[in-house]
């Protein structure tokens, strides 16, 4: 089946007009090893045969595992009302609301999302349309550069490694620079952002800093001294970006409360199920003076000519769509369905329900910490955390693999996520949420205890 309306004659005429002999000539500058090759597809199958094959592949997925995996995407209970309302056709099939007169429902859902996230973050303005936490964080760093007319950003090593990698990609190839702030190596603040190093980096007047990007909780689950970091950033004339996990804001200080200028993060915990990388939802919020710098869609409420309430996209230049070189961002998609899921979830849970979710996750994590310590896997860092922390496990990757064979996903081996940090080589990052049960914690601790005891016995026998 052809996916183009152009005939061979059409293509020959176009190639002749631009002076090349074949389509392959258009890609001559790309090394042959990097060009796509032909598809090696199996022979065609009937619908019944294909259905059977796909069923066999689907049966290989494990959905019965006990999971303590977090690391940026989290298991939470999602009320049935979220999926039920998302399935309504006017939401499920809607795309970009360019014409407000026929898009009032979609525009209102975005407006309600922005209103709820502004309350949750304590900031004035919330944008829609961002893919995930990584791109929202990178966009926030670019915002600081535009607002301050500076070209250097400092990002804590405690920010999720995928976020840092995305930020470096955004900053690569031009004059913008992203330098990493190291973490404290030892002592009571081990694993958190090194404030002394941050202060020294901010004092470099040769390359003044546009923004400081720090996550709370950090990728390692630790709580950062956000108020002090913000004070240091402001003293150097830099903007302060807080990378947040949204459920935690029900019990932790909000970015608005410690005077962050921008908040970024991933909205997945707000009613969006886990999947293989998405679709998720990027959160991006800021203070009112930065409203002209924030990319994405902003929806405002107004009155129409007859005095009726109406919703419209506002403060958004058409450069976002048609003059891309002048746009504040090259992301121009619509994540409204994911934003609607977050809106319904927050509306269904309410402030007290969300606080219960965060508090119960923290309580379960405390139980998990004690059980794993008794099994021989103590916490790596002494500082406060909410519901995620690192534990020291000898030969962590091998132990993790064996536990998967026993039906338990024992968090994330940090050697995979942060391979350049030797101090994390034998550690697991584990997480508990409100859906983690005491029985699951007992099962994890018992299995880990057996694995560690077996490893000690094997080492003794070898000697």
C-alpha positions as CSV (number, residue, x, y, z in Angstrom):
1,X,0.0,0.0,0.0
2,X,1.4,3.4,-1.0
3,X,1.3,6.1,1.7
4,X,2.0,9.0,-0.8
5,X,-0.3,10.3,-3.5
6,X,2.7,11.0,-5.8
7,X,3.3,8.7,-8.7
8,X,6.7,7.7,-10.0
9,X,6.3,10.3,-12.7
10,X,5.5,13.0,-10.1
11,X,8.6,12.1,-8.2
12,X,10.8,12.1,-11.4
13,X,9.5,15.7,-12.2
14,X,10.3,17.0,-8.7
15,X,13.8,15.4,-8.7
16,X,14.5,16.9,-12.2
17,X,13.4,20.3,-11.0
18,X,15.9,20.3,-8.1
19,X,18.6,18.7,-10.2
20,X,19.2,15.3,-8.7
21,X,18.9,11.8,-10.2
22,X,17.3,9.9,-7.3
23,X,15.9,10.3,-3.8
24,X,19.0,8.6,-2.4
25,X,21.0,11.6,-3.7
26,X,19.1,13.8,-1.2
27,X,20.7,11.8,1.6
28,X,24.3,11.7,0.3
29,X,25.6,13.8,3.1
30,X,24.5,11.2,5.7
31,X,27.0,8.3,6.2
32,X,25.8,5.1,4.7
33,X,26.1,3.4,8.1
34,X,23.5,5.8,9.6
35,X,20.9,5.5,6.9
36,X,17.9,3.3,7.3
37,X,17.9,0.1,5.5
38,X,15.0,-2.0,4.1
39,X,12.6,-3.6,6.5
40,X,13.2,-7.3,7.2
41,X,9.6,-8.4,7.7
42,X,8.3,-11.9,8.1
43,X,5.9,-13.4,5.6
44,X,2.3,-12.1,5.9
45,X,-0.1,-13.9,8.2
46,X,-3.9,-14.2,8.4
47,X,-5.7,-12.2,11.1
48,X,-6.2,-15.4,13.2
49,X,-2.5,-16.3,13.0
50,X,-1.5,-12.8,13.8
51,X,-3.9,-12.6,16.8
52,X,-2.4,-15.8,18.1
53,X,1.1,-14.6,17.7
54,X,0.4,-11.3,19.5
55,X,-1.4,-13.2,22.3
56,X,1.7,-15.3,22.8
57,X,3.9,-12.2,23.0
58,X,1.5,-10.5,25.4
59,X,1.6,-13.5,27.7
60,X,5.3,-12.9,28.3
61,X,4.5,-9.7,30.2
62,X,4.7,-10.0,34.0
63,X,1.8,-8.3,35.8
64,X,2.1,-10.3,39.0
65,X,5.3,-8.8,40.3
66,X,5.5,-7.0,43.7
67,X,7.1,-3.7,42.8
68,X,9.2,-1.3,44.8
69,X,10.3,0.7,41.8
70,X,9.9,4.4,41.7
71,X,12.8,6.5,40.2
72,X,10.5,9.1,38.6
73,X,7.4,7.1,37.8
74,X,5.1,5.9,40.6
75,X,2.3,3.5,41.4
76,X,-0.8,5.1,42.8
77,X,-4.4,4.1,43.1
78,X,-6.4,5.7,40.3
79,X,-10.1,6.2,41.0
80,X,-12.3,4.6,38.4
81,X,-13.8,8.0,37.6
82,X,-10.6,9.1,35.9
83,X,-10.6,6.5,33.1
84,X,-14.3,6.6,32.8
85,X,-14.4,10.3,32.0
86,X,-11.4,10.2,29.8
87,X,-13.2,7.7,27.5
88,X,-15.9,10.3,26.6
89,X,-15.5,10.9,22.9
90,X,-15.4,14.7,23.2
91,X,-12.3,14.4,25.3
92,X,-10.7,11.3,23.9
93,X,-10.6,12.5,20.3
94,X,-10.1,16.2,20.8
95,X,-6.8,17.7,19.7
96,X,-5.5,21.3,19.5
97,X,-8.1,23.9,20.5
98,X,-7.3,26.5,17.8
99,X,-10.9,27.6,17.4
100,X,-12.3,28.7,20.8
101,X,-15.8,29.0,19.6
102,X,-16.0,25.2,19.1
103,X,-13.5,24.1,21.7
104,X,-15.0,25.4,24.9
105,X,-14.9,22.1,26.7
106,X,-11.3,21.3,25.9
107,X,-10.3,24.9,26.8
108,X,-12.1,24.7,30.1
109,X,-10.4,21.4,31.0
110,X,-7.0,23.0,30.4
111,X,-8.1,26.1,32.4
112,X,-9.1,23.9,35.4
113,X,-5.9,21.9,35.2
114,X,-3.9,25.2,35.3
115,X,-5.9,26.4,38.2
116,X,-5.4,23.3,40.3
117,X,-1.7,23.0,39.5
118,X,-1.2,26.7,40.4
119,X,-2.8,26.0,43.8
120,X,-0.7,22.8,44.2
121,X,2.6,24.5,43.4
122,X,1.9,27.9,45.0
123,X,2.9,29.7,41.8
124,X,0.9,32.2,39.6
125,X,1.0,30.7,36.1
126,X,0.8,27.1,34.8
127,X,1.4,26.1,31.2
128,X,0.0,23.0,29.4
129,X,1.3,21.0,26.5
130,X,4.6,19.6,27.8
131,X,5.6,16.0,27.2
132,X,7.0,15.0,30.5
133,X,9.2,16.0,33.4
134,X,12.4,15.9,31.5
135,X,11.3,18.3,28.7
136,X,9.5,20.6,31.2
137,X,12.8,20.8,33.2
138,X,14.8,21.6,30.1
139,X,12.2,24.3,29.1
140,X,12.5,25.8,32.6
141,X,16.2,26.1,32.2
142,X,15.8,27.9,28.9
143,X,13.3,30.2,30.5
144,X,15.9,31.4,33.0
145,X,18.3,32.1,30.2
146,X,15.8,34.2,28.2
147,X,14.6,36.1,31.3
148,X,18.1,37.0,32.6
149,X,19.9,37.2,29.3
150,X,22.6,34.9,30.7
151,X,23.8,31.7,29.2
152,X,24.9,29.5,32.1
153,X,22.6,27.2,34.2
154,X,23.6,25.1,37.2
155,X,21.8,21.8,37.7
156,X,22.1,19.6,40.8
157,X,23.5,16.1,40.3
158,X,20.5,15.1,42.5
159,X,18.1,15.9,39.6
160,X,16.9,12.8,37.7
161,X,19.6,11.6,35.3
162,X,17.2,11.5,32.4
163,X,16.2,15.1,33.1
164,X,19.8,16.2,33.2
165,X,20.5,14.4,30.0
166,X,17.6,16.1,28.3
167,X,18.7,19.5,29.6
168,X,22.2,18.9,28.2
169,X,20.7,18.0,24.8
170,X,18.7,21.2,24.8
171,X,21.8,23.2,25.6
172,X,24.2,21.4,23.3
173,X,25.5,22.9,20.1
174,X,25.2,26.6,21.0
175,X,26.4,29.2,23.5
176,X,24.3,27.9,26.4
177,X,26.1,26.0,29.2
178,X,24.8,23.6,31.8
179,X,27.1,22.8,34.7
180,X,26.4,20.2,37.4
181,X,26.4,21.0,41.1
182,X,28.0,18.0,43.0
183,X,26.4,16.3,45.9
184,X,27.8,16.2,49.4
185,X,30.0,13.0,49.7
186,X,29.7,12.2,53.4
187,X,28.3,13.4,56.7
188,X,24.7,14.2,57.8
189,X,23.9,15.9,54.5
190,X,25.4,13.2,52.3
191,X,23.6,12.8,49.0
192,X,22.1,16.3,48.9
193,X,23.2,19.3,46.9
194,X,26.6,20.7,48.0
195,X,25.7,24.2,49.1
196,X,29.4,25.3,49.4
197,X,30.1,24.1,45.9
198,X,27.0,25.9,44.7
199,X,28.1,29.2,46.4
200,X,31.5,28.9,44.7
201,X,30.0,28.3,41.3
202,X,27.6,31.2,41.7
203,X,30.5,33.5,42.6
204,X,32.1,33.0,39.1
205,X,31.4,36.4,37.6
206,X,33.1,35.5,34.3
207,X,30.0,33.3,33.5
208,X,27.1,34.7,35.5
209,X,24.4,32.1,36.2
210,X,20.9,32.4,34.7
211,X,19.2,29.7,36.8
212,X,19.8,27.0,39.5
213,X,17.9,23.8,39.0
214,X,17.3,21.5,42.1
215,X,14.9,18.6,42.7
216,X,12.9,18.1,45.9
217,X,12.7,15.2,46.7
218,X,15.9,14.5,44.7
219,X,16.4,11.5,42.4
220,X,17.8,9.7,45.5
221,X,14.7,10.5,47.4
222,X,16.3,13.0,49.8
223,X,14.8,16.3,50.8
224,X,16.9,19.3,49.8
225,X,17.3,22.6,51.7
226,X,15.3,24.5,49.1
227,X,14.9,27.8,51.0
228,X,18.7,28.1,51.4
229,X,19.3,27.2,47.8
230,X,16.9,29.8,46.6
231,X,18.5,32.4,48.8
232,X,21.9,31.7,47.3
233,X,20.5,31.8,43.8
234,X,18.7,35.1,44.3
235,X,21.9,36.7,45.9
236,X,23.7,36.0,42.6
237,X,20.9,37.3,40.5
238,X,19.9,33.9,39.2
239,X,16.4,32.4,39.0
240,X,15.6,29.3,41.1
241,X,13.9,26.3,39.4
242,X,12.4,23.6,41.7
243,X,11.8,20.2,40.1
244,X,8.9,18.7,42.0
245,X,7.0,15.4,42.4
246,X,3.4,16.6,42.6
247,X,2.0,14.3,45.2
248,X,4.7,15.3,47.6
249,X,3.5,18.9,47.5
250,X,0.5,17.8,49.7
251,X,2.8,17.5,52.7
252,X,6.0,19.3,51.7
253,X,6.6,23.1,51.3
254,X,5.5,24.2,47.9
255,X,7.8,26.1,45.4
256,X,5.8,29.2,46.1
257,X,6.4,28.9,49.9
258,X,10.2,28.9,49.5
259,X,10.1,31.5,46.7
260,X,11.1,29.4,43.7
261,X,10.7,31.3,40.4
262,X,9.8,28.2,38.3
263,X,8.5,24.7,39.1
264,X,8.9,21.8,36.8
265,X,8.1,18.1,37.1
266,X,6.2,15.1,35.8
267,X,2.4,14.9,36.3
268,X,2.4,11.0,36.0
269,X,1.6,10.5,39.7
270,X,-1.7,12.4,39.2
271,X,-4.0,9.8,37.8
272,X,-1.8,8.7,34.9
273,X,-1.0,4.9,34.8
274,X,2.5,3.6,34.4
275,X,3.5,2.6,30.9
276,X,6.6,2.2,28.8
277,X,7.7,5.8,28.9
278,X,4.4,7.5,28.4
279,X,2.4,9.4,27.4
280,X,3.0,11.4,30.6
281,X,2.6,15.0,31.4
282,X,5.1,17.8,31.9
283,X,4.4,20.3,34.7
284,X,5.7,23.8,34.2
285,X,4.7,26.7,36.5
286,X,6.2,30.1,37.2
287,X,5.7,33.5,38.9
288,X,3.7,36.1,37.1
289,X,6.7,38.3,36.0
290,X,7.9,35.3,33.9
291,X,4.6,34.8,32.1
292,X,5.9,36.0,28.7
293,X,8.8,33.5,28.9
294,X,6.7,30.3,29.6
295,X,6.2,28.1,26.6
296,X,3.1,26.1,25.9
297,X,-0.6,26.8,26.1
298,X,-2.1,29.3,28.6
299,X,-5.9,29.4,28.8
300,X,-7.8,32.3,30.3
301,X,-11.4,32.9,31.3
302,X,-13.2,35.9,29.8
303,X,-16.7,37.0,28.7
304,X,-18.1,36.8,25.1
305,X,-20.0,39.5,23.4
306,X,-23.2,38.4,25.1
307,X,-21.6,38.5,28.5
308,X,-21.4,34.7,28.9
309,X,-18.3,33.0,30.4
310,X,-15.9,31.9,27.8
311,X,-12.4,30.3,27.6
312,X,-9.6,31.3,25.2
313,X,-6.0,30.7,24.7
314,X,-4.1,33.8,25.8
315,X,-0.7,35.4,25.9
316,X,0.5,33.1,23.2
317,X,2.1,34.3,20.0
318,X,1.5,32.6,16.7
319,X,5.3,32.3,16.4
320,X,4.8,29.0,18.4
321,X,3.3,27.5,15.2
322,X,4.4,29.4,12.1
323,X,7.6,31.3,12.8
324,X,9.5,28.7,14.7
325,X,12.8,30.5,14.8
326,X,11.2,33.2,17.0
327,X,9.3,30.7,19.2
328,X,10.0,30.3,22.9
329,X,9.9,26.5,22.4
330,X,9.7,24.0,19.5
331,X,7.3,21.9,21.5
332,X,3.8,22.6,20.1
333,X,1.8,19.5,21.0
334,X,-1.3,19.1,23.1
335,X,-1.2,16.9,26.2
336,X,-4.7,17.9,27.2
337,X,-5.9,14.3,27.7
338,X,-3.2,13.7,30.3
339,X,-3.8,17.1,31.8
340,X,-7.5,16.2,32.1
341,X,-6.5,12.9,33.8
342,X,-4.6,14.9,36.4
343,X,-7.5,17.4,36.8
344,X,-10.0,14.6,37.4
345,X,-7.7,12.9,39.8
346,X,-7.0,16.0,41.8
347,X,-10.7,16.9,41.9
348,X,-11.7,13.4,43.0
349,X,-9.0,13.2,45.7
350,X,-9.3,16.7,47.0
351,X,-6.6,18.3,49.2
352,X,-7.2,16.0,52.2
353,X,-7.2,12.9,50.0
354,X,-3.9,13.9,48.3
355,X,-2.4,14.6,51.7
356,X,-3.5,11.1,52.8
357,X,-1.8,9.6,49.7
358,X,1.5,11.3,50.5
359,X,1.4,10.6,54.2
360,X,0.5,6.9,53.8
361,X,3.3,6.5,51.2
362,X,5.7,8.0,53.7
363,X,4.5,5.7,56.5
364,X,4.9,2.6,54.2
365,X,8.4,3.8,53.3
366,X,9.3,4.0,57.0
367,X,8.2,0.4,57.5
368,X,10.2,-0.6,54.4
369,X,13.3,1.1,55.7
370,X,13.1,-0.8,59.0
371,X,12.4,-4.1,57.4
372,X,15.3,-3.8,54.9
373,X,17.7,-2.7,57.6
374,X,16.9,-5.8,59.6
375,X,17.4,-7.9,56.5
376,X,20.9,-6.4,56.1
377,X,20.3,-3.6,53.7
378,X,20.6,-0.3,55.6
379,X,19.9,3.2,54.1
380,X,22.8,4.7,52.3
381,X,22.1,8.4,53.3
382,X,21.2,9.6,56.8
383,X,19.1,12.6,55.7
384,X,15.3,13.0,55.7
385,X,13.3,11.5,52.8
386,X,9.6,11.1,52.0
387,X,8.8,7.8,50.3
388,X,12.0,6.8,48.4
389,X,15.5,6.0,49.5
390,X,18.7,4.2,48.6
391,X,19.9,1.0,50.4
392,X,23.3,-0.6,50.3
393,X,23.2,-4.2,48.9
394,X,26.3,-6.1,48.0
395,X,26.3,-7.1,44.3
396,X,23.1,-5.1,43.9
397,X,22.4,-5.8,40.2
398,X,22.8,-9.6,40.6
399,X,20.6,-9.6,43.7
400,X,18.0,-7.5,41.9
401,X,17.9,-10.0,39.0
402,X,17.4,-13.0,41.4
403,X,14.6,-11.2,43.2
404,X,12.8,-10.6,40.0
405,X,12.9,-14.3,39.5
406,X,11.2,-14.6,42.8
407,X,8.4,-12.2,41.8
408,X,9.8,-9.0,43.4
409,X,11.0,-5.9,41.6
410,X,13.5,-4.6,44.2
411,X,13.6,-1.0,43.1
412,X,16.3,0.2,40.7
413,X,20.0,-0.8,40.8
414,X,21.5,2.7,40.8
415,X,24.6,1.5,38.9
416,X,22.3,1.4,35.9
417,X,20.9,4.9,36.3
418,X,24.1,6.7,37.5
419,X,27.0,4.5,36.2
420,X,29.5,7.3,36.7
421,X,29.1,7.4,40.5
422,X,31.1,4.7,42.2
423,X,29.5,5.4,45.6
424,X,26.2,4.1,44.2
425,X,27.6,0.9,42.6
426,X,26.1,-1.5,45.2
427,X,22.9,0.2,46.0
428,X,19.2,-0.1,45.2
429,X,16.8,2.8,45.0
430,X,13.5,1.6,46.5
431,X,10.1,3.2,46.8
432,X,6.8,2.7,48.7
433,X,3.5,4.4,48.0
434,X,0.0,4.2,49.4
435,X,-0.6,1.0,47.4
436,X,2.3,-0.8,48.9
437,X,1.1,-3.3,51.5
438,X,2.7,-4.5,54.7
439,X,2.6,-8.1,53.4
440,X,4.6,-6.9,50.3
441,X,7.2,-5.3,52.5
442,X,7.5,-8.5,54.6
443,X,7.9,-10.6,51.5
444,X,10.6,-8.3,50.1
445,X,12.5,-8.2,53.3
446,X,12.4,-12.0,53.7
447,X,13.5,-12.6,50.1
448,X,16.3,-10.1,50.4
449,X,17.4,-11.6,53.8
450,X,17.6,-15.1,52.2
451,X,19.6,-13.7,49.2
452,X,22.1,-11.9,51.4
453,X,22.4,-14.9,53.7
454,X,23.0,-17.2,50.7
455,X,25.7,-14.9,49.4
456,X,27.5,-14.8,52.7
457,X,27.3,-18.6,52.9
458,X,28.6,-19.0,49.4
459,X,31.5,-16.7,50.2
460,X,32.3,-18.6,53.3
461,X,32.3,-21.9,51.4
462,X,34.6,-20.5,48.8
463,X,37.1,-19.6,51.4
